[in-house]
Structure formats: C-alpha cells, structure tokens
Amino acid sequence: MSTAKYKRIMLKLSGEALAGENGFGFNFDLVKNISAEIKNLVNMGVQCGMVVGGGNFWRGRQGNDMDRATADYMGMMATCINALALQDALEAMGVPTRVQTAIEMKEIAEPYIRRKAMRHLEKGRVVIFAAGIGEPYFSTDTAAALRAAEIEADVILLAKNVDGVYDMDPKKYSNAKKYDKLSYIEILEKGLQVMDTTATSLCMDNNIPIHVFALNKPENIINAVCGDKIGTIVSK
C-alpha cells in the first residue's frame, strides 16, 4: 500500500455525495464504499476527522418564504442524520467512530469538545463533526475549515461531484479549463466555486491546503492522501 502524505486529515463530504445518482437520501452501496476507504486510511495510521453536508435531505432555503435561520438549523439536523449513517457504516466494519455535534444532543452524540476530539483522533478513532458550527448563516464548508484549524489537520480533502476546480461550470461549458493548482487569493479574486469566502479565508489564514477531487471513485480518497496528482490543490 502507498505511503500517506498526511498524518491528520479533514475529509469534507457533501450530502449529495452520499446520495449518489439517487439525488436524495442515501446510496447505501456508496456509503459502504466510502466507509471502506476510510477504514483503509485508519489502517494506514492516518487520523481522520470528517464533516458532512446535508444537501441530500435539505438544501438551504428550499422554501422561499422560510426564515433563513430556521432553514439553516434544519440543514444542521440533516448533517446529523448523515453523520449517524456514516458512523453506523464505519462501526459495522470495525472502525471506532465518534460523532460530535455543535448543537448538544447528548442522547445520540457527544458535544463538540476540541481536546476530546483530538484525543479520539490520537487513539485512532474517526471523528465526525456534525451540525455545522451550531450557528445559522455559516456553511458546512466553514465548519470543515474551522474544525480543521482547531484539530490542526494537515489538509482538507474536499470530495465533490466534479474532478477538480474549473474556470467555468464543466457541466455547462465543454471548453471549461481545469486547474491543477491554485492559490487562496486566486480562488477569492476569481470567485471560483471551491469553498465559500469565509471557509477559504479561514484556510488561508491558517495555511491549510485544500485538495479538491471527485468522489465518483471512492479510492480517490486514498489517492489524495497519498499525494497522487488528482483534482486541484489550493494552497499559498
């Protein structure tokens, strides 16, 4: 097996990635495949933190007249559903996993405590951070950047439904150009769709590289951790 380039990672999965082609809910075969790759990471000695979105159940302000804060809290609940599904799949494979939530729900998960999260990671447990940062108006991208900074992750692995960062939407424009490398400043100045501005700024301020790649092949997670040239890398 290849050698890991990073010791501690933050894996950011979109909720849509868990739905696969279903578009809603879970593609359980895909969830199992992702979990198997995370198990391989743990067996390689990589410490794995995760943040998952909720877009497979709730997408922002789907109701136009809905209060923004209420809609965001609903999205936070959706991330908890996804976190529990991933925890179940990982533990079925023998991978010790903890879910920590930014909103307390002690019957189903631990509250987020930074030092406890880091201790779990040091013991080889996967830690899934759910409910965003516990406040409305902040995305799960921002949650991933914040938690990555707090747990001192070496990199954020941004697993998406496209194979990197493009200058235009590759699904709409056949002449879209894919970038192999970008700087944080280029992302912000060009308004490229990687992470939102708050998340990108957090990564820039804390010098956390972002590796964007497609999740259509779950083995890409291992490939990214091993430093293979896939997707797009964002750094200084």
N, C-alpha and C positions, 0 to 999 in steps of 0.2 A: 504493500500500500504506500502511496505517496506520503511525503512528509508535510505536515501542516506548517503554513507560513505564519499563522497567528495562534496565540495561546488562548485568548479570550475574545469571543465574538458576540455581536448583537445581530441576530437574524430577524429582519423585518419582513413579515409575510402580509400580503394584502388579503382581505377577506375573500375577494374574488378568486384568488389563487386556490383557496380551499374548495371553492365551488366547481372549479374547472369549467368544462363546457356546459355544465348544468346551469350556470348563471345564478343559481340561488341554492342556499343550504350547503350541504356537503357532498363532495365526491369522495366517498369513503376509501376507495382504492387509492386515490391521490393522497389523502391524509395519511394512509398507511405507508405509502412510498416515501413521503416527506419524513415521516417518523423514523423509517428505516435508515434514511440518510443521516438524520440527527444522531441515531444510535451509533452509526459508524464514526461520526465526529467524536462522540464521547469516548468510544473505544480507542481513538487516536490520541486521547488526552486533551482534546480541545474543550475548554469551558464555554458553555453555550447559554446565553440569555436570548430571549425571544420577545418580540412584540408582534401582535397580530391585529389586523384591522377588523372591521365589522361589516364591510360592504356586501358580503354575501347574504346579510339579513336586513341591513338598514343603511341607506345611502344618504347621509346629510339631511337636508331639509326636503324630504320627499313630498311632504305636504306643504304647499307654498304658503299657507296661512299659519303654519305652526311656529310657535316661539322658538327662536334659534337655540336657546339654552336647553329647552326641553328636548329638541331634536338631537342635540349633541349628547345629552345624558342617555337617550335611547341608543345611540351609537355605542356608548361606553358599555351598556348592557350586552350589546351584540358581541363586543370583543370578549366578554367573559364567557359567553356560550362557546366561542371558538377556542378560547384558552382551555376550557374544561375538556373539549373534544380532543384537542392535541395531547393534553395530559393523559387522558384515558388511553389513547393510542400508544403513546410512549411507554406508559407503565405496563401495558399489555405485552410489550417487547422487553420488559425487564429494565427499563431506563428510569431511575428515580427522578421524579419531576415535582416541582412545586409551582403553584400558581400564586402570584402576589398581585393584589388589586389596589388601585389608587383610591377606590371607594370601599370602605370597610363592609365586608360581607363574610364574617368570620365562620359562618356555617359551611361555606364551600371553599374558602381560600384564606391564605394568610394576608394580613395587611402589608402594604409595601413598607419594608424597613431596609434601608440600604445595607447596613452592616450584616444583617441576616441574609440578604440576597447574596452578598459576596461570600459569606461563609458556605452557603449552599453550593455556589459555583466551585469553590476550593475543594469541596468534598465530592465533586464530580456529578452533582445534580443539575439537571436542566431547570432553569427558572423562566417561567412565562409571565411577563408583566402585562396585566390586563386593566381595563377601564381607563386607558389613556393616562393623562396626568391627574385625572379626577376633577378637572375643571372644563367648563364649556369654552368654545372658541379656540381650542387647541386640537390639532390633528394627531392621529396615531404616529405620523412621521415625526412630529415634535416629541411625542412620548418616547419613540425609539432613540432619537438624538439625545434627549435628556437622560434617559436611563443608561445609554451607552457611556455618556460622560461620567455619570455617577458610579457605575461599576468599573470604570476605567477599561472599557473594551478597546481592543486594538483596531477594530474595523466594524463598520455597519455593512452587513450583506443585505442588499435591497433586492429581494426576489419579486419580479414583476411579471406581467404578461407580455412584455416586449424584451428583446435580447440586448438592450443597452439604451443609451441616450442618443436621440436623433435631433437634427435641427428642425425637423417638421414631423408631424404625425405619420409614421411609416404605413399605417393602415389606410390613410387617405391619399398620400403622395408617394408614388413609386420612385421618385428621384430623391427621397429623403436621405440625408447623409448621416451615417452613424459615426459617433465619436469613440475613439479608443481611450483617450484621456481628456480630462477637463479639470480646470481649477474651480474652486468655490466661487471666485469672483466672476468667472465666465458664466457659471450657472445663474448667478444673480443678475448680471448685466444683460444676458441674452434671454432671461425669463424662461429657461429650459425646464421641462417638466420632469424633474428628478424628485426632489422633496420640496415642500413649501418653504417660503423665505425664512420663517422662524427656525425650522429644522436645519436648513442649510447654514444659517448663521451660527447656530449652536455648534455644528460640526466644525465650521471654520475657526471659531473662537477656541475650540478645544483640540484642534488638529486631529480630528477623527476621519480617516479616509472612508469613502462610500463606494462600495463595489456594486454596480447595478447589473443584473443579469436576468435571463428568462428562467422561469420555473417549469417550462414545458418538459424539461428533463430534470427530475429531482436530483440526479447525480451532479448537476451543476453546482449544488451547494458544496459538495466535497471539492469539486474542481476549483471553485472560487477560494476556498480556504487554503488549498494547496498552491495558490498563486498562478493558476493557469490563465492564459490570455483569452478570457471570455468577457463579453459585455463591455462595460465602461467603468473606469476608475476615476473617481473625483477626489482630488487632494489639493495641496498648496500649489 
